[in-house]
Amino acid sequence: SQTIHQWPATLVQPVGSPLSLECTVEGTSNPNLYWYRQAAGRGLQLLFYSVGIGQISSEVPQNLSASRPQDRQFILSSKKLLLSDSGFYLCAWGTGLTEQFFGPGTRLTVL
Amino acid sequence: GNSVTQMEGPVTLSEEAFLTINCTYTATGYPSLFWYVQYPGEGLQLLLKATKADDKGSNKGFEATYRKETTSFHLEKGSVQVSDSAVYFCALSSSDSSYKLIFGSGTRLLVRP
């Protein structure tokens, strides 16, 4: 069966520090991968998606970047965090015009 | 463009009450429709889905019917439990090659004993 992992589960970082969040998927090949952010008490905002290794599409201009160095690995990064980057970050995978499956999320607090 | 509109929350119900959470959508083509549930501090779990008009998705006592004529996908449950307290998201799948999901803003449900 397929599983999706995210780490770390929680992170507290100072403003201006770098960020690296990792997502890995097991049990499937060539998945579409997605990064979403959920601000406190709000809906989900799609940040990036990838349909293959090295292929990244950005949905909104911002302080973040994404990379997909391996088929089942998706990384979200920042060189310098802003207060507004705080939120709950969710990684998801899918295989087409069907549902997506979400990881457990990373709660990021920028102080 | 594609969009999803959900009823504003929070929705507060007593245990065993009937639940309806409204969801309407705007989309080109024939998207698949989904309901996801998020428990506190957790990721999203797929609750149910429907892939074509008149399909009924169901799971754990929840149901939703894909109504193309009214562009709706309302979530219903006949008798809610305290354990159903969560945030519910309606979503549709984009018909372009990204297959990204377009989410509604979410509806918080609070069930009191």
Interface residues (C-beta under 8 A of the other chain):
Chain A: N32 Y34 R42 G43 L44 L46 Y49 V51 S57 E59 L90 A92 G94 G96 L97 T98 E99 Q100 F101 F102 G103 P104 G105 R107
Chain B: S32 F34 Y36 G41 E42 G43 L44 Q45 L46 K49 T51 F89 S93 S95 S97 S98 Y99 K100 L101 F103 G104 S105 G106
